[in-house]
């Protein structure tokens, strides 16, 4: 009887570990995508600002 509960507990633990690894992997992907989109947005905004400054300096 104790063996069965130990086996059940260890199976549950390994299942939880697998689930948490998947969750951590997924959150890493989400974070990476978020960082990339954030960098893209920053770059686009900087380009827009730069273009506006260049245009203003030509027209001014």
C-alpha positions in Angstrom: 0.0 0.0 0.0 2.7 2.6 0.8 4.4 1.9 -2.5 1.3 2.7 -4.4 0.8 6.1 -2.8 4.5 6.9 -3.2 4.3 6.0 -6.8 1.1 8.1 -7.2 2.8 11.0 -5.5 5.9 10.8 -7.6 3.8 10.6 -10.7 1.8 13.6 -9.7 5.1 15.5 -8.9 6.6 14.6 -12.3 3.4 15.7 -14.0 3.4 19.0 -12.1 7.0 19.5 -13.0 6.3 18.9 -16.7 3.4 21.3 -16.5 5.4 24.0 -14.8 8.3 23.5 -17.3 5.7 24.0 -20.1 4.3 27.0 -18.4 7.7 28.5 -17.9 8.7 27.8 -21.5 5.5 29.4 -22.7 6.0 32.5 -20.5 9.5 32.8 -21.9 8.2 32.8 -25.4 5.5 35.3 -24.5 8.2 37.5 -22.8 10.5 37.2 -25.8 7.7 38.2 -28.2 6.7 41.1 -26.0 10.3 42.3 -25.9 10.5 42.0 -29.7 7.3 43.9 -30.3 8.4 46.5 -27.8 11.7 47.0 -29.5 9.9 47.2 -32.9 7.6 49.9 -31.5 10.5 51.8 -30.0 12.4 51.6 -33.3 9.4 52.7 -35.4 8.8 55.6 -33.0 12.4 56.7 -33.2 12.4 56.5 -37.0 9.2 58.6 -37.1 10.8 61.2 -34.7 14.0 61.2 -36.8 12.1 61.6 -40.0 10.1 64.5 -38.6 13.2 66.2 -37.3 14.9 65.8 -40.7 11.8 67.1 -42.5 11.5 70.0 -40.2 15.2 70.9 -40.6 14.7 70.9 -44.4 11.6 72.9 -44.3 12.8 75.2 -41.6 
